[in-house]
Every structure is written in structure tokens, then in C-alpha cells.
Amino acid sequence: MTGKRNEKAKPHDNAYKYLFSNKRIFLQLLKSFVHEDFVKNLTEESLELADKSFVSQDMLDRESDLLYKVNLNGKESYIYILIEFQSTPDKAIPVRMFQYILLLYDQLLKNSKKGLLPNVFPLLMYNGTKKWNVPLNISDLIDKNIPDRFIPSLEYFGIIVNQISDRYTDNLSNLIAAVILMENAGDKKKLHIAMDKVVEYIINEDPSDIRDYFIWLKNMFRVEHHDPALDVIRNIMEVKPMLAELVEKIKSENWNEGKREGKREGKREGIRDGKLETARAMLKDGFSVAKISKYTGLSDNEITSLL
């Protein structure tokens, strides 16, 4: 694996659009970085990926923006995210944010003139290497020769990837932290160090979310098909569902009255076999005994016996 992004046909745009079309992952992004009161009570069920048919053709051609419809206290609102891939900051971002929201409002007014317009929360994710020095409010781009009340004002919320510390991603220790970690990894050496942490971050995530991260990773970076780092994630994707199925099966059977202790013991052995299979896969990929023990709950002796 190298630290260079794949340059084929705007893969980053499509990769991020795919990743954040997963409602659980998008919600995790919000809860990890947007520390506003309205975000605290958001649930996966309250999010709906909106139809962007109201957007002008030039914006439809862009692959780096998404719009979610949100239910906030029974009222319709929107969250608009723009993912900025340019290596240097774009001064036009506040104007583009403003334009997008005006287009949305224009379309909503065409469909219905009843009631007030909904709230729109503008969110920017910038993953360039240069410092983000663009104002957060469009009003700061406008000369003030008339009273302020006539000056347009719109502030957006910025997630500036290169300003996020390793300590913060370690505290998050989730799938979004794994995204940030890979974005901030520089040379090949740092990238492989990051991959060790990535596995720690995603180990407890939903298998389908891990799959989406896996697809994002392959499309964002030049990754060899048989790269050991990818094999680790692939093994997690394959083994976790088997473990989950075994756990659910034993729960189901234990809830039924009259099940004999011997049968329950057999199911416990099945779960242990699944953990041993996970341990074998992790040993193959070079994990330490300590890390394998942390992930599986197996003892050091049980793990070393597999060597």
C-alpha cells in the first residue's frame, strides 16, 4: 500500500459519497465532530438521504456533496455536506454553500408556499494538506460599505481533517476516526502504522459498515489486492458476522425453556471455536498475542497454542 491517493476518474469524490450515503457512518461523523445540541438526539431513523433533483445541472455534475433530510422535533430540516478535495483552500466555498442553500429554498418554495422555510445546516469536510484559511461566514468575504443588516450572512461548520490530532482520533476509536487517520497518514511507514490502529478502531463496528470502509479505503488509496493490511480488514468482515450469528443462536436457544445444559455448553464451544478462528486469522496477519487477547477474550496460552 502507498500513501498516494488513487487518481483515476475522481475516485475520492465517489468514495466519500458512497461512504457517507451510509446513514450510520454519516451519523457517526456528526456525533464525533459536530458538538451542537441538535445533533445529540439525532438517530439513524431520523435521517433520510434527500433527492437532489432541485440542484442545478452544474452542481449535479459534482460528486462531492450530499443532502440529508432530518426530523428535528417533528419538523423537517436539512444537513448539507460538501467534501472539499482540493489540496489548497478554495475561497469560493462560502459562496458555494450559500448558493446551494438558496437553490434548495427556491425549489421548496416552488413546491409549497405554506409555513416557514426549513433549517439547513451547512457542513464542510476539507481533507487538503494546506491550512484552511477561508472565512467560515460569507459575510467576511463582502465589503462593508452599507449597514450590516443588508449584508448576507451564512456560517458553515468546518471539519478540517489536517487539524484533527492523533490523540482525538484515539479517543474516538471508531470508524470515522479510521477515516481521519488514513487521510492524515503521510508516507508509507506512517500509513502502515496507521493501519494497525485502523483495525483497533473498526473492530467493534457493524460488519456492513466495515465493508463500506473497506470499499472507501480501496478507492481512496492505491492498495495492492493482496496487501496484508487489507487482508486484516477482510478477515474482520468475514469472521465477525459468523461470531454474531453464533452469539444470536445461543441467545435464542437459551431463552427457550427446557434446553439441556449440554446443548448450551455445545453452543458456548461454538462461540469459542469462532474466536479461535479469528485468532488464527490475526496471527497470520502479524498481530501480537496481547492485541489478539484484547479483541477475542482468549488467554495468552490459548492463542500461543495456535502457533
N, C-alpha and C positions, 0 to 999 in steps of 0.2 A: 504494500500500500504506500502511496506517496501522499504528501500534504497538498498537492495541487488539485484544484477543482477541475472537474470534467468540463471541457469547453464545447461539447457538442450541442448545438441547437438549443441554447438557453436552458440547460438541464436544471440549473438551480431554481429557476422560476417554477418549472413544472414540479420539481421535487418538493419545494416548500408548499406549493399549492396543494399537492397530494397529501403532505403530512398534516397540514392544518385543516384539511377537509375532514379529518378525523375529529369529531367533537370532543372526545375525551382528551386528546392531546392539545387541542386549542384551549380547552378549559384549564388544563394544567399550566399552559403558558400564561393565561390571565392570572390565575391564583398564585403563580410563582413570582410574577413581576409587577402586576398592576394592583397596588395596595390601596384600592379605593373601596369605600363601603359597599357600593352597588355590586361589586364582584364577589363579595363574601358569600352571598346567598344564591349565586348562580349554580345551576345544576346542568347536567348533560341534557335533561329533558327540556330545560328552558331555552336551549339553543337550537336554532334551525338555520341551515345554510340557505341564504336567500338567492332568489333568481335575479341575475344581473341584467335582465333584458332591457332595463331602463337606461343602461350605460351607453354613452356614445360609442361609435364604432372604433375610434382611436383608442379608447380605454378598454374596449372588449379585446383588442389585439394584445393587451398587456396580460401576462400570465402571473403577475406578482401581487395581485390584490384579491382579497376575499371579503365578502359581506355576510355577516350573521344577523339574523333577526332574533331578538331576545325578549323574553317575557319578564318584565321588571314590575313586580307588584301588580300584576294583572294588566299592565299596559305594554303596548308594542314599542320596542326601542331597537336600535341597531348598533352593531360594533363593526367598524370598517378597519381592516388591517392592510397596510401597504408594506411589502417587504422590499427593501431597497438594496440592490446588489452591486451598485456602482462602488468602485474602490475608493472614490473620493466623494465627499458630501455634495448633494445637489441642492442648491439654493432655492430651486423651484418647488421643493417638497411642500411647504406650507400652502402655496398656491394650488398645487395639485390636490391636496387634501380638501381645500376649500371648494374647488371646482367639483370634486366628486360628490360632496355632500349637497351642493346646490343642484346637481343633476338628480340626485335621489329625491330631494324635496320637490323639484319640478315634476318628476314623474308621479310622486304621491299626490300632489295637488291635481294632476290631470285625472287621477283615478277617483279621488274623493276630496271634496272641499269641506267636509264636516270635521269639526274639532280642531285641536292644535296639532301641529307637526310633531312627529316623534323625536326623541333624543337620538343623536348619533355620536358614538364615542370613537374618535379617530385615533388609531394606533399605528405607530411606525416601528418596524424592526429593521435596523441597519446593521449589516454584517461586513461592512468595508473595513479596511485597515487604518484609514486616516481618522483623525479625531473628528467627531461630529460637532461642527461649529455653526450649524444653521439654527436660526431662532425657532423656538417652539410655538410662537404665535405669529400669524400672518401680519398682525398689526405692526410688528417690529420691522417689517420689510417696507413699510409705507411711510413716505414723508409726511410730517405733521404740520401742515400749513393751514389746516382748518380745525375746528373743535374736535376733540377726541371722540365725541359721541357719533360723529359721522364717519369715523374710521372703522373699516371692517375688522372684526376680532374673532379669531378661532384658534384655540390652542389644541395641539395634538399631544399624545403621550408617547414618549420615545423609549424603546428598548434598544439600547446601544450595546451591541454584543461585545465590542472590544473594551468596554468599560466594566464588564462583569468579572469579578475576581474569582480565582480558583476556590477561595475559601467559601464564597457564596454558593458556588455550584456543589461543593462538598456538603454544605448544609442542606441544600435542596435534595441532593442524591436521588433524582428522579429522571424520567426520560427527557424532559426539557433540558435538564442540566447536562445530559449526554449530548444533546444537540449543540448547546453553547460550548461545551468542552471541545468538541471536534472542530467547531468554527474557529476557536481561538488557538488550536494546536498549529504550530508553525512548521518546523522541519520534520523530517522523517522520524527522528529519535523522539521528539515530543509527541508525535502522532501515535506511536506505539505505546508510550507511557499513558497517553490519554485513553487508548483502547482498553487498557487494564481497568481504568476507572469506569469506563462506559459500562462494562459488564457488571460492576458493582451497582451502578446507578439503575440499570434496567432490570435487574434480576427479579424484582418483585412486581414488575409491571404486567399488565394483561398481555397474554401471548399475541393477540391480534395487533396490539399497539407496538409490540416489539417487532412484529413483521413489517409494519408501516415504517418504523425507524430503520429497519434493515434495508428497505427499498430506498428510503431517503439517503442513507449512507452510501449505497452503491451508486446512486445517481449524482450525488454531490461531489464525490471524490473518485479519483482513478484507483479502483480497487481490483486487484487480481482475483480471478474467480476462485482460486484455491488458497487465498490468503488466510493464514491461521486465525487472524483477528476476526474475519467473517465467519469462520468455522465455529468459533466460540459462540457468537450470537445465534448462528444457525442451530447449534445444539440446544441452546436455551429454548428457542422457538419450538423445537421438536419434542424435547423432554418435558417441558412444563405442562403442556396440555395432558400428557399421559399421567403425570403426577396428580393434576387437578381432577382428572376423571376417576383415578383410583380413590382419592380422598372423598369425592362425592358419592362414590359407590359404597364405601364403607359407612359413611354417614347414613345413607339411605337404608342400608341393611341393619344398622344398629338401632334405627328408630323403630323398626318392626319388632314387636314383642315376640318372644319365644325363640329368638335366634340363639343358637348354642355358642358357648364361649369358644369352642374350637373353630367355628366359622369366622368369628370376629378375629381370632388370632391369625387365621389364614389371610384375612384382608390386611391386617397390620403387616404381615410378612410381604404382601404385595406392594404396599407403600414403601417398605424398606428396600425391596428389590428395585423400585423406581429410583430411589435415592442413590443406590449403588450404581445404577446405570448412569445417572447424572455425574457421579463422582468419577467414573471411568472416562467419560467424555471430557471432563475438566482436567483430569490428569494428562490425558492425551494432548490437550491444548496448553500444557505447561503451567497450570495453576498450582500454587503452593498448597500443602496439606492444610495449613491454617485457614486459607480462604475457602477451600472446599468444605471444611468442617463448619465454617460460618454459614455457608449457603445451604448445606444439606442437613446439618444437625448430627452427622455421623461423627464417631470418635476418631481420633488420630490413628488408632490401631486398626479400625475398620477400613480406613482409607489406605493406609500403607500396605495392608494385606492384598490390595488390588494391584500393587506394583509388580 
